[in-house]
Amino acid sequence: MNRYLKIDPWRIIEESFNPDNNRVSESLFSLGNGRMGQRGNFEEHYSGDTLQGTYVAGVYYPDKTKVGWWKVGYPEYFAKVINAPNWIGLDIELNGKPLDLASCKILGFNRILNMKEGYLERNFRVEIYGAGIIEAEVRRFISIADTEAGAIRYSLIPVNFSGTLAVTAYLDGDVRNEDANYNEKFWDEAGRQIKDSRAILVSKTRKLDFQVATGMELKIFRNGIETQLNPIPESRKKYVACKAEIQFNHDDQITIYKYAAVLSSLNHPSDRLMDNAHQVLDRIVTRSFDRLMADQTAAWYEKWEKSDIVISGDDAAQQGIRFNIFQLNQTYSGEDERLNIGPKGFTGEKYGGSTYWDTEAFCLPFYLCSADQKVARSLVVYRYKHLPKAIENAKKLGFTNGAALYPMVTMNGEECHNEWEITFEEIHRNGAIAYAIYNYVRHTDDKKYLADYGLEVLIAISRFWSQRTTWSEPKNQFVILGVTGPNEYENNVNNNWYTNRFAIWTLRYTIESMDIVRDNWPEKYNVLLKKLKFRASETERWERIIQQMYLPYDEKSGLFMQQEGYMDKEQKLVSELDPNERPLNQKWSWDRILRSCFIKQADVIQGMYFFEDEFDDEILAKHFNFYESRTVHESSLSACIHSVMASRIGEQQKAYELYLRTARLDLDDYNDEADQGCHITSMAGTWLSIVEGFGGKRIKNGKLCLNPAIPDKWRSYSFKIRFRGSSLEINVTRDEVRIINRSEKTAEIVLYGKEYSIKGNQEMIRDTVSEPSSLFKG
Amino acid sequence: MNRYLKIDPWRIIEESFNPDNNRVSESLFSLGNGRMGQRGNFEEHYSGDTLQGTYVAGVYYPDKTKVGWWKVGYPEYFAKVINAPNWIGLDIELNGKPLDLASCKILGFNRILNMKEGYLERNFRVEIYGAGIIEAEVRRFISIADTEAGAIRYSLIPVNFSGTLAVTAYLDGDVRNEDANYNEKFWDEAGRQIKDSRAILVSKTRKLDFQVATGMELKIFRNGIETQLNPIPESRKKYVACKAEIQFNHDDQITIYKYAAVLSSLNHPSDRLMDNAHQVLDRIVTRSFDRLMADQTAAWYEKWEKSDIVISGDDAAQQGIRFNIFQLNQTYSGEDERLNIGPKGFTGEKYGGSTYWDTEAFCLPFYLCSADQKVARSLVVYRYKHLPKAIENAKKLGFTNGAALYPMVTMNGEECHNEWEITFEEIHRNGAIAYAIYNYVRHTDDKKYLADYGLEVLIAISRFWSQRTTWSEPKNQFVILGVTGPNEYENNVNNNWYTNRFAIWTLRYTIESMDIVRDNWPEKYNVLLKKLKFRASETERWERIIQQMYLPYDEKSGLFMQQEGYMDKEQKLVSELDPNERPLNQKWSWDRILRSCFIKQADVIQGMYFFEDEFDDEILAKHFNFYESRTVHESSLSACIHSVMASRIGEQQKAYELYLRTARLDLDDYNDEADQGCHITSMAGTWLSIVEGFGGKRIKNGKLCLNPAIPDKWRSYSFKIRFRGSSLEINVTRDEVRIINRSEKTAEIVLYGKEYSIKGNQEMIRDTVSEPSSLFKG
């Protein structure tokens, strides 16, 4: 834990410069627009410790697998998000002395992320040894209005000296990933051009030949007047630069603009990249910095309109949730069905691959409620498009008949991960992918999605579950052997309750969905079943599995068991652990973790979260208390779900504590790892702990249900939900719940168990009810 | 499977040259003397595919660990046997044309390993394009009489041309391992000298600074007369060579001798290596090739005297067992307590590290019966010396109070392996190390070993078992959770019967050993217990564990279960497997292997082998039949133990089939992997399947028991056993068993359940009994 940033509702503020925090700040101050991203690196050369990160969505490198001991079925490569050619570089020399924050005297420093308007700002006053004191103000943004554009305004005032300023604006494609299995470079040059103050570098990834064109144009103003530049071009393999010199007197204000364009071969023919980059540059340079900035502000205003959560009375909580929502909006915009949400988004290299089950299990509800329907739809379609590869993946593991196992980690649909206990055994991910279809359909009522895409995926997943299930003679039941559940502190267990429960649910939902499609789109149904060579005996077996699946249960305690044999472990509580032994995954050997009762993240509780309706309050509370007290929350995905469930059972204080932990996980660097990047996918979990936790949002019988409670510390909070065509804003105070329908359409909602209609552009107000859990029964 | 070698009782013969077999041949034709070894590489340059291998015992490289995903407790390095400076190199040019078997026309070729006398021979007749036809005969050996000496005699006859022969004898330290995690070179140069026809190269390993001095001296004879050489020295970093030219007429016989000395800093002060290498060279050059060869023959005669097994009527079986015994004697001589038996000995790089549980579980009985007592003693002392590191290793995994976990793979006592399911969980190895002490003591009656060394190890191991055992509330018994048994096709299982059984046995044997030491060496006992801070409560817990350990058992079948839940698996037999799916570990993904019932190697059966006395014939047979039919024998250590147990239960045909599989595993390259090196440790298993299998050798109540049977195909067989000071030779024919006592001491033996005394240098003859299993009861 390290809280060095200032609390502020709309901004992330670093008030002085500590090089030890630099990598963490670089992560937190990342910018992105769904199509590209950039860590909070300095524009000018910095000789201190830094993780340089420029990322272009969908451009990856298949890095040759590194394992100690190979197993059949391991993937040949791990797809890595790559550090792309640097477009922010802007080196500054004053009277021949370089500006480098690692080697000058810092007299003042602020780094500020303005989340409301989507830009990064830096102000500093430094003494450059051998030159003099300068004041600088730097603003940078990546446009969400014009998604191939970035811009930098770098203003300088030499306070106490005159002389020559040399500016080198460059594009550097000779960059590396820190995370490279064999220390290779991933980029080659495909072309470069340089003329006057404009340069373009086209880079090509090794192996897959993705191409990225990075362009820049440099402009310099002295005291508000544009100076005529006669830049000296510098050009070498993978690098282009424009170097310009201007004379200054002390107190002159020099303002440097660097406009950048980043285009990739995902969106342009490779042979057009250079020309198109010129066009984009023409457009943005013409529009100029201030108007681009105004576009950015307007576009962010619209994002916040749809997704903001306002908390009053608790700025730390407010800042936390805003930071999370800001990052989610920066990472994924839903405009491209080929893209997804990487665990680190555009903020770092760790976990290289792009897509985990996090997307379906944690992120989808945020996008369903906070953006146009097509955004969430893109996420589910993404997996539909990967279906053939998921079938191929299952085939490699010995499955037949079109059974699909979606990969644990993927970029293009192929599995990237290489730990047998995860790659081959953490099969519950298939469940989350089915659940996302269910979630999408029940939220949007877009049942036709089932006919068009969803059912095909569901059948393939159900075929997998069916084949993965074994009949146990001694138990006279079906079992699922050798799995890893969501709690990765258990490996290769038999009958993980969550997994078995999910298999049953998927089979049942697939059968229901078949009925829906057959009844509504009989032709599509017949075509699909024929295409899949579906046999009636398949559903017969599914029905038998649904009826006869073994679910581990401990009679004595009346608890479902995380897996068979869980009670054989020494039963200890997290409260009994020596704090010096935490986090366990950094202190204990793996075998010790595995045979302990300690839980990394929600497992049974994750199942109860998904299938809540099947359990009464008492059962939910009993399981929560038993398992949460054994949970070390050493996954970023743990606290959020536990917070939702703590709210659900009326454990307000616990819910609030867990909320803070998830909301400020990166801002306060709880796990001492924010230097590697932000936990993007768990940020959607933070949103869940407010909207589904405190707000008690559910969907039941096709209706939006709300059961808001309010944490003691808060005066009020509000959140927004888009649901089946209506846009609702829910404001909760200690005394009342006010729901505003901001759309034209009448909204049917259930508040504290009672049904209401709210006409378009109307609102309703009701008293707050303090014990929400009892109300879930209705 | 690939049987291209000729069957011969004393020799391994390759009759023509197929480059595709070259790596396999290089493995099989390896030479060694316990202190150094050499694959069957050619002396002259060979441009075809080859795995060059020169090895010096105890000289290793700590190669930085390579894993995909790091776990706490993983070792920093994997210790690799290293390919050492090449001393055999002898390049030949005739009239400027190099002799290279990859690029000349081969008119005849034989490679022969003479196991009786311990040398490698090669005869060939080739046409060197542009020169002419030559005939060559090459003999090479590594002396077991003078263990720092090697010698080569390379005779050539140019058949149809005259001209100039250029010989380059070299030492090359610029060598690589194929198995290097990061493609590093492991050697630096520490010094070199070259003068006339002698050169010495001192090489130093990176990181650990082992030094190896390799020396050579070259002599050339023409038609039996030594020629005066004026060699041209060649010297560069890590390389020294003497190049000599002589003129020849066709049909001249030119004989080149290359004498080599290999000394290491394990046995010489580093600063004396160069001088000592000169001394060794002086000695061996003076003795000359023929007398060195005579010494070698005599020394091997003595080895065979102690360890030979003679089979008549089955040359394939005879060749197999001789090859196995030959390799065991080449690999380990017991002269140095720092050394051990690597899985590949001196025949390849695979499995780099030197010591596995193979030594204790499979190899020890061979050395106990076939060599002086000190040889086996060195093996047990080796582990005693590693005890402090085994305690440190357990500490890393969270154990306290001097508990020891011996490493899975080690060179110097530190763990080298890095798969959590093996490194941390395959803890049964600790049992084998305790059992080796028991085996050594019961075989030799050297009880004082317990007081001097054994008990300290036993207590440390028992402390580990005690702490590794958990009390299960539901079972009301002790359990051992999260282990991998000998069958590595199951990982992280609970209550592996073998492991639990071994824990009980170790605790009990430790308590017994404490009694023995207390009664016989009370002072030593008290000193030791004080040193270990031993408390009476420790044995109390041990007793409770012995009484209350859970052992998985299936009531329905009346079988001990390999682990808890084994019967939940789909029960299939190996006979039902599609042969195209074999070997499973090359065809099935790991999860599929894990959840199948198929077994890699003896697990329950391995336990029944060790603890045979605790089970009656019916139980042994029932378990053998159940488990063997599910065993794919995909470990080289599987067939041998199953062969012993098949003999035990009277399944003669099965025992014989399994014997052949283990005996000729490498010669016939059953698993298509002999190119990587020979399976040295499983070779001792082959010996077990004859001596303990067909011969029925056991030790009961301190007596040597024999129950010989004879495979149908054999006319007779004989084996040798050294036991408590007597040396017995057991000859078995279809009709009779003849036991010759080749020592002075009277031997007390039990044959077919009846006790006999055989006076020194006497023999006894009894009828063979055809159904041995029933006789084990006595």
Contacts between the chains, C-beta under 8 A, distances in Angstrom:
chain1	res1	chain2	res2	distance
A	65	B	68	7.0
A	66	B	66	6.4
A	66	B	67	7.6
A	66	B	68	5.4
A	67	B	66	7.6
A	67	B	67	6.8
A	67	B	68	4.3
A	68	B	65	7.0
A	68	B	66	5.4
A	68	B	67	4.4
A	68	B	68	7.1
A	68	B	418	4.9
A	68	B	419	6.4
A	69	B	418	7.8
A	69	B	419	5.3
A	71	B	589	7.1
A	71	B	590	4.4
A	72	B	585	6.9
A	72	B	586	6.4
A	72	B	587	6.8
A	72	B	588	6.3
A	72	B	589	5.5
A	72	B	590	6.9
A	73	B	589	3.5
A	73	B	590	6.8
A	396	B	589	6.6
A	397	B	589	4.5
A	397	B	591	6.7
A	397	B	592	6.3
A	398	B	588	6.3
A	398	B	589	6.5
A	398	B	592	4.9
A	418	B	68	4.9
A	418	B	69	7.8
A	419	B	68	6.5
A	419	B	69	5.4
A	420	B	589	7.9
A	420	B	590	4.2
A	420	B	591	6.6
A	421	B	421	8.0
A	421	B	491	8.0
A	421	B	492	7.9
A	424	B	589	5.4
A	424	B	590	5.8
A	424	B	591	3.6
A	424	B	592	7.9
A	425	B	591	5.2
A	470	B	568	7.1
A	470	B	569	6.8
A	470	B	570	5.4
A	470	B	595	7.2
A	471	B	570	7.3
A	472	B	567	7.6
A	472	B	568	4.2
A	473	B	567	6.5
A	473	B	568	7.9
A	473	B	571	7.4
A	474	B	554	7.5
A	474	B	556	7.4
A	474	B	567	4.9
A	474	B	568	6.2
A	475	B	568	6.4
A	479	B	568	5.3
A	481	B	565	7.7
A	481	B	568	6.4
A	481	B	569	6.5
A	481	B	595	4.2
A	482	B	591	5.6
A	482	B	594	4.8
A	482	B	595	4.0
A	491	B	421	8.0
A	491	B	491	7.9
A	491	B	492	5.6
A	492	B	421	7.9
A	492	B	491	5.6
A	492	B	492	4.6
A	492	B	493	8.0
A	492	B	594	6.3
A	493	B	492	8.0
A	494	B	565	5.5
A	494	B	568	6.6
A	554	B	474	7.5
A	556	B	474	7.4
A	564	B	565	6.8
A	565	B	481	7.7
A	565	B	494	5.5
A	565	B	564	6.9
A	565	B	565	7.9
A	567	B	472	7.6
A	567	B	473	6.5
A	567	B	474	4.9
A	568	B	470	7.1
A	568	B	472	4.2
A	568	B	473	7.9
A	568	B	474	6.2
A	568	B	475	6.4
A	568	B	479	5.3
A	568	B	481	6.4
A	568	B	494	6.6
A	569	B	470	6.8
A	569	B	481	6.6
A	570	B	470	5.4
A	570	B	471	7.3
A	571	B	473	7.3
A	585	B	72	6.9
A	586	B	72	6.4
A	587	B	72	6.8
A	588	B	72	6.3
A	588	B	398	6.3
A	589	B	71	7.1
A	589	B	72	5.4
A	589	B	73	3.5
A	589	B	396	6.6
A	589	B	397	4.4
A	589	B	398	6.5
A	589	B	420	7.9
A	589	B	424	5.5
A	590	B	71	4.4
A	590	B	72	6.8
A	590	B	73	6.8
A	590	B	420	4.2
A	590	B	424	5.8
A	591	B	397	6.6
A	591	B	420	6.6
A	591	B	424	3.6
A	591	B	425	5.2
A	591	B	482	5.5
A	592	B	397	6.2
A	592	B	398	4.9
A	592	B	424	7.9
A	594	B	481	8.0
A	594	B	482	4.8
A	594	B	492	6.3
A	595	B	470	7.2
A	595	B	481	4.2
A	595	B	482	4.0
